[in-house]
Amino acid sequence: MLSRHLLIAASTTVFLACSSAQEPQQMFDKASALTKLTAHVDAAVLYSPTGKLDSDQVLFEKAFADNPSLKPQLGADALRLQRGEKGVVLMACTEDGSKALLEDLSCTPGMDKHPWRDEPDRTCTFSLSTTACP
């Protein structure tokens, strides 16, 4: 009987530990979606007649409207935008905005930073800058 309770307690502990961590495949899917969103927002900011004037929220809404498949992967995340003369940086953070998950600079070909994996305690603050864009 005692071994059964220990098994249940151990299983519960493992389940809770695993469910609180970010799942790698889910995060790689989010990274793929974020790079697409970054490219869309970058084009809107740099080339659209209203892009420089639109609020961050309006830019995100337009990007999701143009590519609705991105919304299910990123919609619950807190998204942040940093604008520059030659590019943008997008950051996906936890839903409550407390922790950084992904950070992408528009002038590079892939996802730039994976704080969920490399810096799990990092707050949702930018570490990249658009000044890095040529």
Secondary structure as the mmCIF struct_conf table of DSSP 4:
data_model
#
loop_
_struct_conf.conf_type_id
_struct_conf.id
_struct_conf.beg_label_comp_id
_struct_conf.beg_label_asym_id
_struct_conf.beg_label_seq_id
_struct_conf.end_label_comp_id
_struct_conf.end_label_asym_id
_struct_conf.end_label_seq_id
HELX_RH_AL_P HELX_RH_AL_P1 LEU A 2 SER A 20
BEND BEND1 ALA A 21 ALA A 21
HELX_LH_PP_P HELX_LH_PP_P1 GLN A 22 GLU A 23
HELX_RH_AL_P HELX_RH_AL_P2 PRO A 24 TYR A 47
BEND BEND2 SER A 48 SER A 48
TURN_TY1_P TURN_TY1_P1 PRO A 49 LEU A 53
BEND BEND3 ASP A 54 ASP A 54
HELX_RH_AL_P HELX_RH_AL_P3 ASP A 56 ASP A 66
HELX_RH_3T_P HELX_RH_3T_P1 PRO A 68 LEU A 70
HELX_RH_AL_P HELX_RH_AL_P4 LYS A 71 LEU A 74
TURN_TY1_P TURN_TY1_P2 GLY A 75 ALA A 76
BEND BEND4 ASP A 77 ASP A 77
STRN STRN1 ALA A 78 ARG A 83
BEND BEND5 GLU A 85 LYS A 86
STRN STRN2 VAL A 88 CYS A 93
TURN_TY1_P TURN_TY1_P3 GLU A 95 ASP A 96
BEND BEND6 GLY A 97 GLY A 97
STRN STRN3 LYS A 99 LYS A 99
STRN STRN4 ALA A 100 LEU A 105
TURN_TY1_P TURN_TY1_P4 SER A 106 CYS A 107
BEND BEND7 THR A 108 GLY A 110
STRN STRN5 LYS A 113 LYS A 113
HELX_RH_AL_P HELX_RH_AL_P5 PRO A 115 ASP A 118
TURN_TY1_P TURN_TY1_P5 PRO A 120 ASP A 121
STRN STRN6 THR A 123 THR A 123
BEND BEND8 CYS A 124 CYS A 124
HELX_RH_3T_P HELX_RH_3T_P2 THR A 130 ALA A 132
#
